[in-house]
Amino acid sequence: MLFHVKQQQLASVDLAGYRGDEWFQVTDAEEQVFGLGPDDMPAMAVLWDWFELMLGLVEPYEGCGLTEDLIRDVRKELDWLEELLREPVPTVSSELFTKFASYFGVTNRKAHAFYCKYEFWQVRRGIISFSDE
């Protein structure tokens, strides 16, 4: 329900701000490869933020739309997420993000496409590197 409300709030944003080469934006090439458009990005960016919040990778911030109580409640409801939080640093994967996104009604294809887009953005930025390069 909360994600649906957030989506409605985002419906009036200027989509021009979601075209570009930042993680929350989409380029022409990414649009073609991943099948995501600027109209997908506001909601997917919020969902990614919420995913990181739920995993405890970032702290709640003003305007994120989630309170500590709500985060705790969602973690309790998603028992697999509660289990994951027992790890010192939760392992982020496409499968986990897709599972999380499906809880909010996002299709598996769209969630996986966003995850791959985000991962390749990290490679381009040098956040992810490869030992053989």
KOLLUM-291111 format. One record per atom (N, C-alpha, C): residue number from 1; chain; atom name; z, y, x. Coordinates in Angstrom, 3 decimals. Atoms other than C-alpha are relative to their C-alpha. Example, Ala and Ser with C-alpha at 12.3 -4.5 7.8 and 13.67 -1.06 7.14 Angstrom:
// KOLLUM-291111
+------+-------+------+----------+----------+----------+
| resi | chain | name |       up |    north |     east |
+------+-------+------+----------+----------+----------+
|    1 |     A |    N |    0.000 |   -1.190 |    0.890 |
|    1 |     A |   CA |    7.800 |   -4.500 |   12.300 |
|    1 |     A |    C |    0.000 |    1.200 |    0.900 |
|    2 |     A |    N |   -0.060 |   -1.190 |   -0.820 |
|    2 |     A |   CA |    7.140 |   -1.060 |   13.670 |
|    2 |     A |    C |    0.730 |    1.090 |   -0.770 |
+------+-------+------+----------+----------+----------+
// end
This chain:
// KOLLUM-291111
+------+-------+------+----------+----------+----------+
| resi | chain | name |       up |    north |     east |
+------+-------+------+----------+----------+----------+
|    1 |     A |    N |    0.000 |   -1.192 |    0.822 |
|    1 |     A |   CA |    0.000 |    0.000 |    0.000 |
|    1 |     A |    C |    0.000 |    1.264 |    0.871 |
|    2 |     A |    N |   -0.086 |   -1.174 |   -0.866 |
|    2 |     A |   CA |    0.946 |    2.473 |    2.752 |
|    2 |     A |    C |   -1.330 |    0.258 |    0.715 |
|    3 |     A |    N |    1.273 |   -0.170 |   -0.690 |
|    3 |     A |   CA |   -2.322 |    1.840 |    4.616 |
|    3 |     A |    C |   -1.047 |    0.564 |   -0.961 |
|    4 |     A |    N |    0.931 |   -0.506 |    1.000 |
|    4 |     A |   CA |   -4.272 |    2.465 |    1.404 |
|    4 |     A |    C |    0.209 |    1.500 |   -0.214 |
|    5 |     A |    N |   -0.321 |   -1.422 |    0.144 |
|    5 |     A |   CA |   -2.488 |    5.809 |    0.990 |
|    5 |     A |    C |   -0.518 |    0.775 |    1.210 |
|    6 |     A |    N |    0.463 |   -0.656 |   -1.229 |
|    6 |     A |   CA |   -3.249 |    6.693 |    4.617 |
|    6 |     A |    C |   -1.529 |    0.103 |    0.000 |
|    7 |     A |    N |    1.459 |   -0.031 |    0.069 |
|    7 |     A |   CA |   -6.922 |    5.777 |    4.075 |
|    7 |     A |    C |   -0.467 |    1.121 |   -0.923 |
|    8 |     A |    N |    0.373 |   -1.065 |    0.932 |
|    8 |     A |   CA |   -7.090 |    8.131 |    1.098 |
|    8 |     A |    C |    0.200 |    1.369 |    0.644 |
|    9 |     A |    N |   -0.243 |   -1.264 |   -0.695 |
|    9 |     A |   CA |   -5.582 |   10.929 |    3.197 |
|    9 |     A |    C |   -1.101 |    0.271 |    1.018 |
|   10 |     A |    N |    1.017 |   -0.153 |   -1.036 |
|   10 |     A |   CA |   -8.185 |   10.289 |    5.895 |
|   10 |     A |    C |   -1.401 |    0.202 |   -0.573 |
|   11 |     A |    N |    1.324 |   -0.098 |    0.617 |
|   11 |     A |   CA |  -11.082 |   10.352 |    3.413 |
|   11 |     A |    C |   -0.600 |    1.390 |    0.124 |
|   12 |     A |    N |    0.513 |   -1.372 |   -0.054 |
|   12 |     A |   CA |  -11.349 |   14.121 |    3.742 |
|   12 |     A |    C |   -0.125 |    0.553 |    1.423 |
|   13 |     A |    N |    0.088 |   -0.505 |   -1.373 |
|   13 |     A |   CA |  -11.320 |   14.357 |    7.556 |
|   13 |     A |    C |   -1.457 |    0.228 |    0.392 |
|   14 |     A |    N |    1.339 |   -0.278 |   -0.518 |
|   14 |     A |   CA |  -14.312 |   15.750 |    9.412 |
|   14 |     A |    C |   -0.395 |   -1.134 |    0.940 |
|   15 |     A |    N |    0.410 |    1.170 |   -0.787 |
|   15 |     A |   CA |  -16.103 |   12.666 |   10.747 |
|   15 |     A |    C |   -0.668 |    0.364 |    1.313 |
|   16 |     A |    N |    0.605 |   -0.414 |   -1.269 |
|   16 |     A |   CA |  -17.779 |   14.693 |   13.493 |
|   16 |     A |    C |    0.980 |   -0.207 |    1.154 |
|   17 |     A |    N |   -1.022 |    0.207 |   -1.020 |
|   17 |     A |   CA |  -14.502 |   14.377 |   15.384 |
|   17 |     A |    C |    0.155 |   -1.461 |    0.405 |
|   18 |     A |    N |   -0.077 |    1.432 |   -0.312 |
|   18 |     A |   CA |  -14.936 |   10.600 |   15.394 |
|   18 |     A |    C |   -1.281 |   -0.519 |    0.642 |
|   19 |     A |    N |    1.187 |    0.365 |   -0.765 |
|   19 |     A |   CA |  -18.242 |   10.645 |   17.236 |
|   19 |     A |    C |    0.223 |    0.490 |    1.420 |
|   20 |     A |    N |   -0.235 |   -0.334 |   -1.395 |
|   20 |     A |   CA |  -17.867 |   10.542 |   21.005 |
|   20 |     A |    C |    0.387 |   -1.244 |    0.774 |
|   21 |     A |    N |   -0.279 |    1.164 |   -0.842 |
|   21 |     A |   CA |  -16.652 |    8.321 |   23.828 |
|   21 |     A |    C |    1.476 |   -0.247 |    0.259 |
|   22 |     A |    N |   -1.429 |    0.325 |   -0.090 |
|   22 |     A |   CA |  -12.880 |    8.278 |   23.315 |
|   22 |     A |    C |    0.269 |   -1.272 |   -0.792 |
|   23 |     A |    N |   -0.313 |    1.284 |    0.635 |
|   23 |     A |   CA |  -11.104 |    5.157 |   22.072 |
|   23 |     A |    C |   -0.058 |    0.064 |   -1.522 |
|   24 |     A |    N |   -0.035 |   -0.142 |    1.460 |
|   24 |     A |   CA |  -10.847 |    6.508 |   18.509 |
|   24 |     A |    C |   -1.322 |    0.524 |   -0.556 |
|   25 |     A |    N |    1.313 |   -0.489 |    0.399 |
|   25 |     A |   CA |  -14.477 |    7.658 |   18.428 |
|   25 |     A |    C |   -1.035 |   -1.103 |    0.205 |
|   26 |     A |    N |    1.077 |    0.973 |   -0.163 |
|   26 |     A |   CA |  -17.786 |    5.818 |   18.318 |
|   26 |     A |    C |   -1.250 |    0.719 |    0.504 |
|   27 |     A |    N |    1.272 |   -0.526 |   -0.518 |
|   27 |     A |   CA |  -20.980 |    6.421 |   20.290 |
|   27 |     A |    C |   -1.141 |   -0.638 |   -0.776 |
|   28 |     A |    N |    1.175 |    0.604 |    0.646 |
|   28 |     A |   CA |  -24.498 |    5.698 |   19.055 |
|   28 |     A |    C |   -0.150 |   -1.459 |    0.425 |
|   29 |     A |    N |    0.145 |    1.370 |   -0.505 |
|   29 |     A |   CA |  -24.604 |    2.603 |   21.285 |
|   29 |     A |    C |    1.057 |   -0.922 |   -0.617 |
|   30 |     A |    N |   -1.061 |    0.818 |    0.604 |
|   30 |     A |   CA |  -21.234 |    1.339 |   19.975 |
|   30 |     A |    C |   -0.266 |   -0.245 |   -1.478 |
|   31 |     A |    N |    0.331 |    0.161 |    1.414 |
|   31 |     A |   CA |  -22.368 |    1.927 |   16.428 |
|   31 |     A |    C |   -1.006 |   -1.131 |   -0.171 |
|   32 |     A |    N |    1.024 |    1.032 |    0.067 |
|   32 |     A |   CA |  -25.388 |   -0.268 |   17.072 |
|   32 |     A |    C |    0.562 |   -1.378 |    0.392 |
|   33 |     A |    N |   -0.515 |    1.276 |   -0.506 |
|   33 |     A |   CA |  -23.527 |   -2.981 |   19.038 |
|   33 |     A |    C |    1.105 |   -0.570 |   -0.889 |
|   34 |     A |    N |   -1.176 |    0.498 |    0.715 |
|   34 |     A |   CA |  -20.276 |   -3.208 |   17.071 |
|   34 |     A |    C |   -0.090 |    0.140 |   -1.516 |
|   35 |     A |    N |    0.147 |   -0.170 |    1.445 |
|   35 |     A |   CA |  -21.493 |   -2.142 |   13.645 |
|   35 |     A |    C |    1.093 |    0.865 |   -0.620 |
|   36 |     A |    N |   -1.023 |   -0.927 |    0.478 |
|   36 |     A |   CA |  -18.775 |    0.507 |   13.362 |
|   36 |     A |    C |   -0.590 |    1.405 |   -0.015 |
|   37 |     A |    N |    0.478 |   -1.374 |    0.070 |
|   37 |     A |   CA |  -19.564 |    4.026 |   12.223 |
|   37 |     A |    C |    1.153 |    0.976 |    0.055 |
|   38 |     A |    N |   -1.058 |   -1.013 |   -0.008 |
|   38 |     A |   CA |  -17.668 |    7.298 |   12.391 |
|   38 |     A |    C |    0.906 |   -0.094 |   -1.237 |
|   39 |     A |    N |   -0.799 |    0.127 |    1.219 |
|   39 |     A |   CA |  -16.516 |    6.636 |    8.814 |
|   39 |     A |    C |    1.039 |   -1.122 |    0.089 |
|   40 |     A |    N |   -0.972 |    1.074 |   -0.208 |
|   40 |     A |   CA |  -14.696 |    3.480 |   10.018 |
|   40 |     A |    C |    1.147 |    0.420 |    0.909 |
|   41 |     A |    N |   -0.921 |   -0.280 |   -1.098 |
|   41 |     A |   CA |  -12.886 |    5.130 |   12.886 |
|   41 |     A |    C |    1.350 |    0.615 |   -0.390 |
|   42 |     A |    N |   -1.327 |   -0.543 |    0.323 |
|   42 |     A |   CA |  -10.133 |    7.197 |   11.201 |
|   42 |     A |    C |    1.001 |   -1.097 |   -0.389 |
|   43 |     A |    N |   -0.906 |    1.067 |    0.446 |
|   43 |     A |   CA |   -8.631 |    4.156 |    9.471 |
|   43 |     A |    C |    0.263 |   -1.006 |    1.112 |
|   44 |     A |    N |   -0.199 |    0.988 |   -1.070 |
|   44 |     A |   CA |   -9.172 |    1.835 |   12.448 |
|   44 |     A |    C |    0.905 |    0.572 |    1.084 |
|   45 |     A |    N |   -0.881 |   -0.629 |   -0.995 |
|   45 |     A |   CA |   -7.488 |    4.333 |   14.795 |
|   45 |     A |    C |    1.446 |   -0.025 |   -0.477 |
|   46 |     A |    N |   -1.354 |    0.065 |    0.561 |
|   46 |     A |   CA |   -4.467 |    4.518 |   12.480 |
|   46 |     A |    C |    0.521 |   -1.430 |    0.094 |
|   47 |     A |    N |   -0.417 |    1.401 |   -0.038 |
|   47 |     A |   CA |   -4.368 |    0.742 |   12.252 |
|   47 |     A |    C |    0.359 |   -0.436 |    1.422 |
|   48 |     A |    N |   -0.315 |    0.336 |   -1.391 |
|   48 |     A |   CA |   -4.476 |    0.411 |   16.061 |
|   48 |     A |    C |    1.343 |    0.617 |    0.406 |
|   49 |     A |    N |   -1.289 |   -0.636 |   -0.283 |
|   49 |     A |   CA |   -1.624 |    2.913 |   16.367 |
|   49 |     A |    C |    1.140 |   -0.814 |   -0.609 |
|   50 |     A |    N |   -1.045 |    0.762 |    0.692 |
|   50 |     A |   CA |    0.390 |    0.925 |   13.831 |
|   50 |     A |    C |    0.220 |   -1.348 |    0.675 |
|   51 |     A |    N |   -0.097 |    1.284 |   -0.714 |
|   51 |     A |   CA |   -0.370 |   -2.325 |   15.676 |
|   51 |     A |    C |    0.864 |    0.167 |    1.246 |
|   52 |     A |    N |   -0.792 |   -0.245 |   -1.213 |
|   52 |     A |   CA |    1.006 |   -0.874 |   18.915 |
|   52 |     A |    C |    1.449 |    0.333 |   -0.339 |
|   53 |     A |    N |   -1.358 |   -0.311 |    0.448 |
|   53 |     A |   CA |    4.032 |    0.488 |   17.045 |
|   53 |     A |    C |    0.746 |   -1.281 |   -0.395 |
|   54 |     A |    N |   -0.626 |    1.246 |    0.449 |
|   54 |     A |   CA |    4.740 |   -2.902 |   15.456 |
|   54 |     A |    C |    0.359 |   -0.908 |    1.173 |
|   55 |     A |    N |   -0.269 |    0.827 |   -1.178 |
|   55 |     A |   CA |    4.544 |   -4.589 |   18.848 |
|   55 |     A |    C |    1.018 |    0.636 |    0.936 |
|   56 |     A |    N |   -0.959 |   -0.691 |   -0.843 |
|   56 |     A |   CA |    6.919 |   -2.043 |   20.331 |
|   56 |     A |    C |   -0.607 |    0.513 |    1.293 |
|   57 |     A |    N |    0.676 |   -0.492 |   -1.204 |
|   57 |     A |   CA |    4.312 |   -0.926 |   22.871 |
|   57 |     A |    C |    0.067 |    1.516 |    0.097 |
|   58 |     A |    N |   -0.192 |   -1.445 |    0.049 |
|   58 |     A |   CA |    4.737 |    2.693 |   21.775 |
|   58 |     A |    C |    1.127 |    0.287 |   -0.984 |
|   59 |     A |    N |   -1.089 |   -0.416 |    0.880 |
|   59 |     A |   CA |    7.540 |    4.558 |   20.036 |
|   59 |     A |    C |   -0.573 |    0.744 |   -1.207 |
|   60 |     A |    N |    0.448 |   -0.789 |    1.162 |
|   60 |     A |   CA |    7.199 |    6.005 |   16.521 |
|   60 |     A |    C |   -0.038 |    1.492 |    0.348 |
|   61 |     A |    N |    0.159 |   -1.426 |   -0.253 |
|   61 |     A |   CA |    6.017 |    9.607 |   16.610 |
|   61 |     A |    C |   -0.219 |    0.717 |   -1.328 |
|   62 |     A |    N |    0.166 |   -0.776 |    1.222 |
|   62 |     A |   CA |    5.917 |   12.386 |   14.048 |
|   62 |     A |    C |   -1.457 |   -0.033 |   -0.440 |
|   63 |     A |    N |    1.353 |    0.051 |    0.538 |
|   63 |     A |   CA |    2.901 |   11.994 |   11.807 |
|   63 |     A |    C |   -0.631 |   -1.377 |    0.022 |
|   64 |     A |    N |    0.603 |    1.338 |   -0.070 |
|   64 |     A |   CA |    2.341 |    8.289 |   12.481 |
|   64 |     A |    C |    0.019 |   -0.691 |   -1.360 |
|   65 |     A |    N |   -0.045 |    0.586 |    1.337 |
|   65 |     A |   CA |    3.264 |    7.472 |    8.888 |
|   65 |     A |    C |    0.948 |   -1.177 |   -0.117 |
|   66 |     A |    N |   -0.920 |    1.139 |    0.025 |
|   66 |     A |   CA |    5.797 |    4.790 |    9.831 |
|   66 |     A |    C |    1.379 |    0.428 |    0.481 |
|   67 |     A |    N |   -1.374 |   -0.248 |   -0.424 |
|   67 |     A |   CA |    9.549 |    5.064 |    9.998 |
|   67 |     A |    C |    0.514 |   -1.255 |    0.703 |
|   68 |     A |    N |   -0.603 |    1.166 |   -0.663 |
|   68 |     A |   CA |   11.752 |    2.780 |   12.072 |
|   68 |     A |    C |    0.377 |   -1.057 |   -1.031 |
|   69 |     A |    N |   -0.363 |    0.952 |    1.054 |
|   69 |     A |   CA |   12.991 |    1.186 |    8.815 |
|   69 |     A |    C |   -1.221 |   -0.754 |   -0.506 |
|   70 |     A |    N |    1.220 |    0.648 |    0.476 |
|   70 |     A |   CA |    9.447 |    0.493 |    7.641 |
|   70 |     A |    C |   -0.549 |   -0.965 |    1.046 |
|   71 |     A |    N |    0.443 |    0.892 |   -1.085 |
|   71 |     A |   CA |    8.499 |   -0.962 |   11.020 |
|   71 |     A |    C |    0.840 |   -1.274 |   -0.009 |
|   72 |     A |    N |   -0.896 |    1.156 |    0.045 |
|   72 |     A |   CA |   11.537 |   -3.247 |   10.844 |
|   72 |     A |    C |   -0.341 |   -0.903 |   -1.189 |
|   73 |     A |    N |    0.315 |    0.782 |    1.198 |
|   73 |     A |   CA |   10.622 |   -4.332 |    7.287 |
|   73 |     A |    C |   -1.306 |   -0.774 |    0.146 |
|   74 |     A |    N |    1.283 |    0.692 |   -0.203 |
|   74 |     A |   CA |    7.014 |   -5.147 |    8.203 |
|   74 |     A |    C |    0.175 |   -1.140 |    0.995 |
|   75 |     A |    N |   -0.254 |    1.059 |   -0.980 |
|   75 |     A |   CA |    8.201 |   -7.119 |   11.237 |
|   75 |     A |    C |    0.687 |   -1.195 |   -0.646 |
|   76 |     A |    N |   -0.676 |    1.098 |    0.696 |
|   76 |     A |   CA |   10.498 |   -9.161 |    8.982 |
|   76 |     A |    C |   -0.965 |   -0.757 |   -0.905 |
|   77 |     A |    N |    0.953 |    0.613 |    0.929 |
|   77 |     A |   CA |    7.711 |   -9.784 |    6.476 |
|   77 |     A |    C |   -1.031 |   -0.850 |    0.740 |
|   78 |     A |    N |    0.983 |    0.742 |   -0.803 |
|   78 |     A |   CA |    5.298 |  -10.925 |    9.190 |
|   78 |     A |    C |    0.756 |   -0.801 |    1.058 |
|   79 |     A |    N |   -0.843 |    0.791 |   -0.890 |
|   79 |     A |   CA |    7.332 |  -13.706 |   10.768 |
|   79 |     A |    C |   -0.657 |   -0.288 |    1.344 |
|   80 |     A |    N |    0.708 |    0.233 |   -1.263 |
|   80 |     A |   CA |    4.654 |  -14.364 |   13.417 |
|   80 |     A |    C |    0.138 |    1.208 |    0.925 |
|   81 |     A |    N |   -0.179 |   -1.211 |   -0.796 |
|   81 |     A |   CA |    5.067 |  -10.767 |   14.545 |
|   81 |     A |    C |    1.415 |    0.050 |    0.578 |
|   82 |     A |    N |   -1.394 |    0.051 |   -0.453 |
|   82 |     A |   CA |    8.830 |  -11.162 |   14.773 |
|   82 |     A |    C |    0.133 |   -0.957 |    1.191 |
|   83 |     A |    N |   -0.012 |    0.967 |   -1.111 |
|   83 |     A |   CA |    8.297 |  -14.235 |   16.997 |
|   83 |     A |    C |   -0.620 |    0.596 |    1.259 |
|   84 |     A |    N |    0.709 |   -0.610 |   -1.119 |
|   84 |     A |   CA |    5.879 |  -12.335 |   19.208 |
|   84 |     A |    C |    0.876 |    1.013 |    0.731 |
|   85 |     A |    N |   -0.856 |   -1.028 |   -0.582 |
|   85 |     A |   CA |    8.462 |   -9.617 |   19.777 |
|   85 |     A |    C |    1.096 |   -0.581 |    0.891 |
|   86 |     A |    N |   -0.984 |    0.636 |   -0.877 |
|   86 |     A |   CA |   10.706 |  -12.138 |   21.524 |
|   86 |     A |    C |   -0.517 |   -0.105 |    1.430 |
|   87 |     A |    N |    0.588 |    0.010 |   -1.337 |
|   87 |     A |   CA |    8.296 |  -12.060 |   24.472 |
|   87 |     A |    C |    0.369 |    1.306 |    0.709 |
|   88 |     A |    N |   -0.314 |   -1.246 |   -0.729 |
|   88 |     A |   CA |    9.149 |   -9.548 |   27.244 |
|   88 |     A |    C |   -1.038 |    1.097 |   -0.249 |
|   89 |     A |    N |    1.095 |   -0.920 |    0.331 |
|   89 |     A |   CA |    5.747 |   -7.893 |   26.741 |
|   89 |     A |    C |   -0.978 |   -0.793 |   -0.860 |
|   90 |     A |    N |    0.910 |    0.745 |    0.878 |
|   90 |     A |   CA |    3.724 |   -9.065 |   23.736 |
|   90 |     A |    C |   -1.435 |    0.009 |    0.529 |
|   91 |     A |    N |    1.388 |    0.126 |   -0.428 |
|   91 |     A |   CA |    0.259 |  -10.314 |   24.610 |
|   91 |     A |    C |   -0.909 |    0.474 |   -1.131 |
|   92 |     A |    N |    0.920 |   -0.546 |    0.988 |
|   92 |     A |   CA |   -2.373 |   -8.298 |   22.774 |
|   92 |     A |    C |   -1.316 |   -0.763 |    0.100 |
|   93 |     A |    N |    1.269 |    0.730 |    0.024 |
|   93 |     A |   CA |   -5.488 |  -10.188 |   21.699 |
|   93 |     A |    C |   -0.772 |    0.356 |   -1.262 |
|   94 |     A |    N |    0.825 |   -0.215 |    1.180 |
|   94 |     A |   CA |   -8.349 |   -9.959 |   19.261 |
|   94 |     A |    C |    0.554 |   -0.782 |   -1.187 |
|   95 |     A |    N |   -0.536 |    0.835 |    1.072 |
|   95 |     A |   CA |   -6.812 |  -12.788 |   17.265 |
|   95 |     A |    C |    1.228 |    0.650 |   -0.646 |
|   96 |     A |    N |   -1.204 |   -0.647 |    0.546 |
|   96 |     A |   CA |   -3.495 |  -10.942 |   16.914 |
|   96 |     A |    C |   -0.337 |    1.261 |   -0.783 |
|   97 |     A |    N |    0.361 |   -1.221 |    0.706 |
|   97 |     A |   CA |   -5.091 |   -7.644 |   15.979 |
|   97 |     A |    C |   -0.699 |   -0.333 |   -1.316 |
|   98 |     A |    N |    0.702 |    0.408 |    1.214 |
|   98 |     A |   CA |   -7.363 |   -9.379 |   13.458 |
|   98 |     A |    C |    0.991 |   -0.496 |   -1.051 |
|   99 |     A |    N |   -1.037 |    0.498 |    0.914 |
|   99 |     A |   CA |   -4.375 |  -11.157 |   11.923 |
|   99 |     A |    C |    0.803 |    1.164 |   -0.582 |
|  100 |     A |    N |   -0.739 |   -1.181 |    0.445 |
|  100 |     A |   CA |   -2.454 |   -7.871 |   11.740 |
|  100 |     A |    C |   -0.848 |    0.823 |   -0.967 |
|  101 |     A |    N |    0.883 |   -0.825 |    0.830 |
|  101 |     A |   CA |   -5.437 |   -5.978 |   10.295 |
|  101 |     A |    C |   -0.239 |   -0.634 |   -1.368 |
|  102 |     A |    N |    0.245 |    0.671 |    1.276 |
|  102 |     A |   CA |   -5.983 |   -8.612 |    7.600 |
|  102 |     A |    C |    1.155 |    0.241 |   -0.973 |
|  103 |     A |    N |   -1.162 |   -0.321 |    0.825 |
|  103 |     A |   CA |   -2.471 |   -7.835 |    6.322 |
|  103 |     A |    C |   -0.234 |    1.298 |   -0.771 |
|  104 |     A |    N |    0.309 |   -1.281 |    0.633 |
|  104 |     A |   CA |   -3.835 |   -4.374 |    5.469 |
|  104 |     A |    C |   -1.368 |    0.006 |   -0.679 |
|  105 |     A |    N |    1.259 |    0.113 |    0.733 |
|  105 |     A |   CA |   -7.054 |   -5.661 |    3.895 |
|  105 |     A |    C |   -1.254 |    0.278 |    0.808 |
|  106 |     A |    N |    1.168 |   -0.230 |   -0.855 |
|  106 |     A |   CA |   -9.361 |   -5.068 |    6.868 |
|  106 |     A |    C |   -0.649 |   -1.355 |    0.287 |
|  107 |     A |    N |    0.697 |    1.267 |   -0.230 |
|  107 |     A |   CA |  -12.022 |   -7.733 |    7.310 |
|  107 |     A |    C |    0.157 |   -0.456 |    1.449 |
|  108 |     A |    N |   -0.088 |    0.566 |   -1.349 |
|  108 |     A |   CA |  -11.863 |  -10.052 |   10.301 |
|  108 |     A |    C |   -1.100 |    0.556 |    0.896 |
|  109 |     A |    N |    1.118 |   -0.501 |   -0.796 |
|  109 |     A |   CA |  -15.292 |   -8.876 |   11.459 |
|  109 |     A |    C |    0.246 |    1.428 |    0.472 |
|  110 |     A |    N |   -0.228 |   -1.396 |   -0.371 |
|  110 |     A |   CA |  -14.359 |   -5.204 |   11.386 |
|  110 |     A |    C |    1.139 |    0.118 |    1.015 |
|  111 |     A |    N |   -1.132 |   -0.041 |   -0.929 |
|  111 |     A |   CA |  -11.012 |   -5.801 |   13.120 |
|  111 |     A |    C |   -0.424 |   -0.499 |    1.377 |
|  112 |     A |    N |    0.459 |    0.539 |   -1.283 |
|  112 |     A |   CA |  -12.645 |   -7.920 |   15.830 |
|  112 |     A |    C |   -0.952 |    0.979 |    0.684 |
|  113 |     A |    N |    0.938 |   -0.979 |   -0.566 |
|  113 |     A |   CA |  -15.421 |   -5.362 |   16.304 |
|  113 |     A |    C |    0.761 |    1.174 |    0.612 |
|  114 |     A |    N |   -0.771 |   -1.112 |   -0.546 |
|  114 |     A |   CA |  -12.874 |   -2.572 |   16.766 |
|  114 |     A |    C |    0.737 |   -0.423 |    1.261 |
|  115 |     A |    N |   -0.724 |    0.478 |   -1.182 |
|  115 |     A |   CA |  -10.827 |   -4.661 |   19.188 |
|  115 |     A |    C |   -0.942 |   -0.053 |    1.210 |
|  116 |     A |    N |    0.968 |    0.098 |   -1.103 |
|  116 |     A |   CA |  -13.927 |   -5.366 |   21.316 |
|  116 |     A |    C |   -0.426 |    1.388 |    0.466 |
|  117 |     A |    N |    0.373 |   -1.375 |   -0.345 |
|  117 |     A |   CA |  -14.963 |   -1.701 |   21.189 |
|  117 |     A |    C |    1.108 |    0.640 |    0.832 |
|  118 |     A |    N |   -1.144 |   -0.558 |   -0.712 |
|  118 |     A |   CA |  -11.454 |   -0.693 |   22.303 |
|  118 |     A |    C |    0.124 |   -0.614 |    1.389 |
|  119 |     A |    N |   -0.098 |    0.684 |   -1.294 |
|  119 |     A |   CA |  -11.420 |   -3.286 |   25.075 |
|  119 |     A |    C |   -1.068 |    0.498 |    0.974 |
|  120 |     A |    N |    1.057 |   -0.502 |   -0.878 |
|  120 |     A |   CA |  -14.777 |   -2.134 |   26.458 |
|  120 |     A |    C |    0.221 |    1.465 |    0.370 |
|  121 |     A |    N |   -0.373 |   -1.380 |   -0.350 |
|  121 |     A |   CA |  -13.552 |    1.476 |   26.284 |
|  121 |     A |    C |    0.978 |   -0.022 |    1.174 |
|  122 |     A |    N |   -0.965 |    0.117 |   -1.092 |
|  122 |     A |   CA |  -10.645 |    0.416 |   28.528 |
|  122 |     A |    C |   -0.698 |   -0.377 |    1.315 |
|  123 |     A |    N |    0.766 |    0.368 |   -1.199 |
|  123 |     A |   CA |  -13.107 |   -1.169 |   30.979 |
|  123 |     A |    C |   -0.722 |    1.234 |    0.532 |
|  124 |     A |    N |    0.720 |   -1.209 |   -0.432 |
|  124 |     A |   CA |  -15.221 |    2.008 |   31.067 |
|  124 |     A |    C |    0.930 |    1.020 |    0.634 |
|  125 |     A |    N |   -0.974 |   -0.970 |   -0.515 |
|  125 |     A |   CA |  -12.102 |    4.091 |   31.728 |
|  125 |     A |    C |    0.738 |   -0.496 |    1.245 |
|  126 |     A |    N |   -0.677 |    0.538 |   -1.160 |
|  126 |     A |   CA |  -10.889 |    1.786 |   34.490 |
|  126 |     A |    C |    1.404 |   -0.489 |   -0.290 |
|  127 |     A |    N |   -1.318 |    0.492 |    0.396 |
|  127 |     A |   CA |   -7.785 |    0.761 |   32.545 |
|  127 |     A |    C |    0.063 |   -1.504 |    0.212 |
|  128 |     A |    N |    0.153 |    1.431 |   -0.267 |
|  128 |     A |   CA |   -8.968 |   -2.833 |   32.700 |
|  128 |     A |    C |   -0.967 |   -0.115 |    1.169 |
|  129 |     A |    N |    0.894 |    0.228 |   -1.130 |
|  129 |     A |   CA |  -10.457 |   -3.968 |   35.989 |
|  129 |     A |    C |   -0.080 |   -1.503 |    0.274 |
|  130 |     A |    N |    0.240 |    1.407 |   -0.312 |
|  130 |     A |   CA |  -11.700 |   -7.235 |   37.404 |
|  130 |     A |    C |    0.149 |   -0.218 |    1.482 |
|  131 |     A |    N |   -0.322 |    0.246 |   -1.420 |
|  131 |     A |   CA |  -10.551 |   -8.757 |   40.680 |
|  131 |     A |    C |   -1.228 |   -0.292 |    0.847 |
|  132 |     A |    N |    1.185 |    0.334 |   -0.790 |
|  132 |     A |   CA |  -14.067 |   -9.795 |   41.704 |
|  132 |     A |    C |   -0.985 |    1.167 |    0.106 |
|  133 |     A |    N |    0.898 |   -1.161 |   -0.109 |
|  133 |     A |   CA |  -15.552 |   -6.306 |   41.490 |
|  133 |     A |    C |    0.432 |    0.932 |    1.098 |
+------+-------+------+----------+----------+----------+
// end
